[in-house]
Amino acid sequence: MPQIVPIRDLKDTAAISALCHESEEPVFITKNGYGDLVIMSMETYKKSLFLNDLYSKLAASEEDLKNGKVSDVGMAVADIKEKYGL
């Protein structure tokens, strides 16, 4: 469940840091009852970047499959061996 914290609670930086690390997900900061900021631990941020990159590559791969831009693994290995003289 997402953590939602009012902006005034940012004064207690140690508690906010602990909350970010414990929840392992973004913490939403509200200002006057409306969403204003999102903060997260470095680990959560790195995981998010990794997953976004992975999903992007999977989508590109699925598009290649749909458009027939694939090759047989044996042909790919033969091409690499020929290219590098192996």
C-alpha positions as CSV (number, residue, x, y, z in Angstrom):
1,M,0.0,0.0,0.0
2,P,1.5,3.4,-0.9
3,Q,2.8,5.6,1.9
4,I,1.3,9.1,1.9
5,V,2.9,11.8,4.1
6,P,2.1,15.5,4.5
7,I,4.9,17.8,3.6
8,R,5.3,19.1,7.1
9,D,6.6,15.7,8.1
10,L,9.7,16.2,6.0
11,K,11.2,18.1,9.0
12,D,12.0,14.7,10.5
13,T,14.4,13.6,7.9
14,A,15.6,10.5,9.7
15,A,12.0,9.2,10.0
16,I,11.3,9.9,6.3
17,S,14.5,8.1,5.4
18,A,13.6,5.1,7.5
19,L,10.1,5.0,6.0
20,C,11.6,5.0,2.4
21,H,13.9,2.2,3.2
22,E,11.4,0.1,5.1
23,S,8.6,0.4,2.6
24,E,10.9,-0.3,-0.4
25,E,8.5,1.8,-2.6
26,P,8.0,5.5,-3.4
27,V,6.6,7.7,-0.6
28,F,4.1,10.3,-1.8
29,I,4.3,13.7,-0.2
30,T,1.2,15.9,-0.1
31,K,0.9,19.7,0.2
32,N,-2.5,21.1,1.2
33,G,-4.1,17.7,0.6
34,Y,-2.8,17.3,-3.0
35,G,0.0,15.3,-4.4
36,D,3.2,17.3,-4.6
37,L,6.4,15.1,-4.4
38,V,7.5,11.5,-4.6
39,I,10.6,10.3,-2.7
40,M,12.3,6.9,-2.5
41,S,15.4,5.2,-1.4
42,M,18.4,4.9,-3.8
43,E,17.9,1.1,-3.9
44,T,14.2,1.6,-4.9
45,Y,15.2,4.1,-7.5
46,K,17.9,1.9,-9.0
47,K,15.4,-1.0,-9.1
48,S,12.8,1.2,-10.8
49,L,15.4,2.2,-13.4
50,F,16.4,-1.4,-14.0
51,L,12.8,-2.6,-14.4
52,N,12.0,0.3,-16.8
53,D,15.0,-0.5,-18.9
54,L,14.1,-4.2,-18.9
55,Y,10.4,-3.6,-19.9
56,S,11.6,-1.3,-22.7
57,K,13.9,-3.9,-24.1
58,L,11.2,-6.6,-23.8
59,A,8.8,-4.4,-25.7
60,A,11.3,-3.8,-28.4
61,S,12.0,-7.5,-28.6
62,E,8.3,-8.3,-28.9
63,E,8.0,-5.7,-31.7
64,D,11.0,-7.3,-33.5
65,L,9.3,-10.7,-33.2
66,K,6.0,-9.3,-34.5
67,N,7.8,-7.8,-37.5
68,G,9.8,-10.9,-38.3
69,K,13.2,-9.3,-37.3
70,V,14.6,-12.5,-35.8
71,S,17.2,-15.0,-36.8
72,D,18.0,-18.6,-35.9
73,V,20.5,-19.0,-33.1
74,G,22.6,-21.2,-35.4
75,M,22.7,-18.5,-38.1
76,A,23.6,-15.9,-35.5
77,V,26.5,-17.9,-34.1
78,A,27.7,-18.6,-37.7
79,D,27.6,-14.9,-38.5
80,I,29.6,-14.0,-35.4
81,K,32.2,-16.7,-36.1
82,E,32.6,-15.5,-39.7
83,K,32.8,-11.8,-38.6
84,Y,35.5,-12.5,-36.0
85,G,37.3,-15.3,-37.8
86,L,36.6,-18.0,-35.2
